[in-house]
């Protein structure tokens, strides 16, 4: 316990050693690369849901889609909102924030429900944004009241959720390694080669580099993979890097742009009860994911249990930062599992260091060409770097499960929650075809939701002790 408390004690002097402590200042020459590593680990995944949803979204009442310039500005707001949400998580405002090394980003969890709302001509993009704002406030209030329901999240439920988060990300990492989900040249030899070499460089640099530098292995791999991809592109071997997006961004938005509140645009939010109810259940699922991710940070990186005020603060940021994101016309935020994996793997937990990463995100939003440059990072490079990070989340969940009592009750909870929760995502058809479409959208494509609901119900319903015959 002494070592864990030392990790969290406040340190007034600027020191490189503070990089492994929660508090304390780190020299900027060290804080910048470690902070940048966090940004690069989540950058593409932070923007991908925005591109998917906003490209499909209809303008309410017109049947028209958002323009390319409008989508570019929303991408800019996504970076800004993620940076603000991360700052709130690191340095709380009142009870909103956990003081833990957690990075916030746009969530994939909401994809299905958001697409249902934004493609409805009567609701459209404006109805979706209104639902995001209301849903974020709802989750924020749920988070602040966590002390009243936290007892229902038993250790076995938390462990199952953390393992499910790791499992759900495995396909994300492999999709990226193959070149990106849905691309025509998915699985091409150059994607596989660059991803493999990037992974090898990450592993080798972790063992070759000394001191704190070994924990920059992800950044080293990203830089190597990016340079190799540029060489492949310039030499005409394979089209891996496209810099045209940078010029397009400059033409559409300019070199400098301040994110705009949606209330001052032509797409003012519309608040609809049906749209809110469609998304409210997903906010509860997001709360379960954030609970698991926050628990993984504490057990995996800090070596201790999660405190109640940390859970309340983390969930409050999850909700209220989503509402702020909605006010900028963007999608809900959540704790980014990619970065949870990075923290648990490197043990770099310093808040100031990750704060530097948040500032880089905010700067990228103010200078759109900078964001477009980061966005040109090839998916294969990102995949090569993240596969081990995602696996480390699952590893932390298994360690949490190891601390639970192994008996028939635990066996039933774990077995059924994974069999049903993960199995639902692997069925050949829509398992919930007899139910409203929203139910299928929540559970058919999200293993975390199914594992959470089943493990929670079983934990509540199964007797804790078998009655003697």
N, C-alpha and C positions, 0 to 999 in steps of 0.2 A: 504493500500500500504506500510505502514511503516513496518509491520510484514514481508511482502514478501521481501522487500529490506534487512531487517535484516538477512533473510535466506541466502542471497547471498553475504553479505559483507565478506571481507577477514579478517580472524582471525589468529593472529600470535601465540597465546598461544595454547598449547595442552590441549584439554578439551573434556570430554565426551559429553557435550552439543552441540559440533560442529557436532555431528552425524546428527542433523536435519538442518544443514546449508550446503550450496553448497560447500563452501570453508572452510579451516581450518584443522588443524591436530587433529586426534583422537588417544587416546592411543592404542597401538598395541593390548593389551589384549581385547579391544572392537572392533577394526577394523578387526581383524582376523576372529572372529565368524560371524560378519555381512557380511564380504567379502566372507567367505566360504558358507554362506547361498545363495548368488547369484550364486555361482558356482554350487552348488548341484541342484538349481532350474532349471538350463539349461543344465546340463552336458549330460544326456542321449539324450535329444532332439538335442543337438549339434552334436552328433555322429551318430544318426540314419540315416539322409539323406546320409551320407558318406557310411555307410554300404550298404544301398539299392542300390545306384548308382554304387559304385565300385564293388560290388558283381556281378552286371549285365554287367559291362563294358567289352568290347573286346579290346584286344591289336591291334592296327591298322595294317591291312594287314596280320595278322596271324590267326585270328579267335579264339585265345586263351584268357582265362580270366586272370586277375591279380592274383598273388599268395597270399596266406594268409599272408605271411610276408610283402608283398607290401601294402596290405590293412591295416595292423596294423600300418605301417609307415605313411600312409595317415591319419589314425585316430589321430596319434601323431601330425601330421602337422595341423589338424583341431583344436586341442586345442591350439597349438602355434599361429596360425593365429587369432583365436578368442581373445586370450589374447592381441596380438599386436593391433588388430582392436579396442578393448576396450580402451587400453591406448591412441590411437590416438583420440578417441572420447572424452576422459576425459581431455587430455592435448594436444591441437591441435598443428600441425606442419603447420605454415603459416595459411592459411584459411581452412585447412583440419581438422575438428573437431568442436564439438559444445560446449564443456565445460559443458555438461549436464550429469547426472548420467544414462548413457545408456550403456548396455552390448551388445556386438556384438557376433553373433554366426552363424553357418551354416544354410542356409535358406531351408525350405521345398518348398518354392514357385517355385523353379526352377526344381523340381523333374521331372515332365513330359518332359520338353524340354531337360534336360540333358540326360535322358534315351533314347530319340530319337536319340541324337547325338552319345552317347557312345556305343550304340548297333549297329550302322551302321559300318560294317566292313571297309568301305573306310575312315571313320573318327576315330572311336574308342575312347579310353580314351585320346589319344593325341590330337585329334580334339576337344574334349570336353574342355580340359584344355586351348587350344588356344582360344576357344570361350569365356571362363570365363575371361581370361586376357583382351581380347579386349572389352568385354561387361562391365567389371569393369571400364576400362578407360572411356568408353562411358558414364556410369552413373555418374562417378566422374565429368566429364565436364558438364553434365546436372545439377548436383548439384551446381557447382560453378556459373552457370548462372541462378540460381533460382529467382533472383530479376526481371528477364524479364518475367517469367511466373507465379510467385507466386500469382498474382492478380486473376488468373483463379481458384485457389483453395479457393473458398469462404468458410465462416464458416460452411455452411450447408454441403458442400462436405467433409470438414475435419471431421465433426461430424459423417457423414455416414460411412466414412472409419474407424474411431476408433471403432464405434459400430460393423462394419463388422469384424474387427480384433478379437474383443472379441467373437463374434458369431462363427467365424471360429475355435477358439481354444477350444470351449466347448466340441466338440467331441474328441479332443486330450486328454483333461483331463479325460473324461469318458473312453476312450480306455485304458488309462494308469491304471485307477482304476480297470478295468476288467482284467488286467494282461498284457496288451500290444497288439497292433493291430496284428492280424494274428496268435497268439499263439494257440496251440491246446486246452489248458485248460482255454481259455478265459471265464470269468464269473464264474469260480470255487468259491466255498464258501470261501476258504482261501484268495483269492485275494480281494473279497468283504469285508470280515471281517477286514483284515489288513488295507485296504484303509479307511474303515469307522472309525476304531480306531485311525488311523493316523490323520484323519480330526478332530475327537473329541479332540485329544490331542492338535492339533494346535489351535482350538477354545478356549479350557479351558486355555491353557497357555497364550493366549493373554489377558485373563481377570484376571488370577491369578498372573502372573508375574508383577513386578512393574518397573516403570521408563523405561529406554531404553530397558530393557530385554524383555518387552512384545513384542517388535518388532522382537525378535528372535524366535517367535512362529513357523515359518516354519522350522527352523533348529531343534528346539526341536521335532517337529513332525517327521521330517526325521530320526533323531537319534532313537526315540522311535520305529518307524515303521521298521527301519533296524534291531534293536536288536530283535524285535518280530519276524521278518522274519527269522533271524538266529536261534532263539529258535525253530521255527516251522521246520526248515530244519534239525537241529541237532537231535531233538527229533523224527524225522521221520514222523511228522504229515503232512507236505507238502513240496515239493521241490521248495523253493522260492529264495534261494541264491546259486549261482554257483561260487565258487572261482577258478575253474579250469582255467578260462580265465587269471588269474594272472600268473599262471605257464606257460601257453602257450605263453603269452606275453614275459616273461623272456626268454623262449627258442628261440623265434623268433627274438627278438630285443635286449634283454639284460636288465640290470638294468639302464643303462644310454645311451642315444642316442640323438644326435643333429639332429633336422629336416633338411632335405636336400632340396635344390632348385631343381625343376624338370629338370632344364637345365643340371644338372650334373648326371642325371640318364639315363637309357636306354629308357625312355618314354618322349623324348623331345616334347614340344608342337607343334602342326601343326595349322597354321592359315588359316582358310577357310572362305570365305565370306558367303557361305550358312549357315554354322554353326553359325556364328556371327548373321546373320539376324534372325535365329531361336530363339536365346536367347535374342536379343536386346529388344523386346517388353516386355519380362518378367522382364528385368532390370527396365523398366519404371513402371511396376506394383510394383516391389520391392520398387521403389522410393516413390510410393503412400503410401505403407504400412509404410515406414520409416517416411514419413511426418506425418501420423496419429499417430504413436508411439511417435514421438518427441513432437507433439502437446499435446498428453495425458500426457507426463511427465511434461510439463510446466503448463498445466491447472490443472492437478490432484495433482502434488507434490509441485510445486512452486507457484501455485495460481495466475498465470499471463499468458498473451498471449505469443506465440512463436515469438522470434525476427528473423529478416531476416538473420542476420549473423549466428544464431544458425541453422536455416534450411539449409542454404548453407553448413555449416560445417558438419552437420549430414549426408546430402546426399553425400557430397564429400567423407566422410569416408566410407559410404555404398559402393560406387563405387570403390575407390582406394584400400580399404582394401580387396575387392573381387579380385581385380587384384593381390594384394600381395598373397592372398590365392591361386590363380591360379598358381602363380610362385612356390609355394610349392606343387603343384599337387593336390590341394584341391578344394572344391566347393565354390560358392559365399557366402559371409556373408551378414547379415542384422541385424538391431536392433532387439533384442530378446524380443518379446512381453511378454514372461513369466516373464522377469525381469522388464519390464515396469509395469506389474501388481504388482510385489513385491514392487517396489518403490512407486507407488501410494497408496498401501494399508498400508505400514509401515511408509511412509513419511521420511524414512532414505535416504537422498539425497546427503550425503557427498561424494565428488569425491575421496578423499584419501581412504576412506573405500572401495569403489568399485574398486579402483586401486589395493588394496590388493587382492581382488578377481581375478583381471586380472593377477597379479603375481602368484597366486596359479595355475591358468590355464596354464601359461607358465612353471611353475615348473613341473606340471603334464605331460606336453609334453616332458620335458627333462628326466623325470623318468617314463618311460612307465608303470611299475608295479603300480605306484600311480594312473595313469589314469585308468588302468584296475580295480583297487579297487573301484574307484568312479563309474565305469561303471557297477559294480555288484549290484548297488542299484536297488531293485525290482521295476518294473513299478507300481505295486499297491500302493506302498508307495509314489511314485512321484505323482500319480493321486490323492491320498487323500490330498496331500499338495497343489496341483495346481488348483483344481476346483474353489476355491473361488478367487484365484488370477486372473484367466481368466475372471471370472464374474466381477471383479472390473474394468477391462479395458472397458467392455461394459457399466458399470455404469458411467465411466468418459465420454464416448461418449454421453450418454444420457444427462449428465449435460451440455456438450457443445451444444447439440441440444436445450436445454432449453433456451440458450441465443440467439438463432436465432428468427427472427420474424415469428410468427405462422400465416400464411396466405395460400391462395390457392396454391401459387407458391411453398412454402416450403412443403406443403402436397403432391403435385404431385411429387416433386423431391425425397422426402423420401420414399413415397409409391412405386413408380415405381423402384427406385434403389434397394430396398430390395426385392420387388416382383420378379424382373428379376434376379438380382445378386445372391441372395440366392436361388431363385427358380431353377436356372440353375443347382445348385449342388444337387438338390433333384429329378431330372427327372429320369424316369425309363430307359431311353436310352440315346444315344448320340445326344443331341439337335442340334449339329453342324455337323451332319454326311454328309451334303451336302458341307461342307467347308473343306479346308485343315486340316489335323489331328492336326497341331499345334494350330489352333484356339480352337478346343475342349479341348486340353490339358490345355490351359490357363484358359478358362472360366468355363468348366464343373466341375472342381474340386477345384476352387478357388473363394470363395464368394467375397473376397476382390477385386479381379480384376473386376468382373462384377459390383459390387456396385460402385466402383471408376469410371469406364467408363460411366455408365449410369448417375450417379449423376453429373459428370463433363459436359457431353453433355447437359443434361437438364438445368444445371445452366447457360451454355453459350447460349442456344437457347431460353429458355422461357423468355418472356418479364417480366421486373421487376415490371411494373405497368400495371394493366388492363386498356385498353382504355375505356373511358366512352361511353356508347351507345348514 
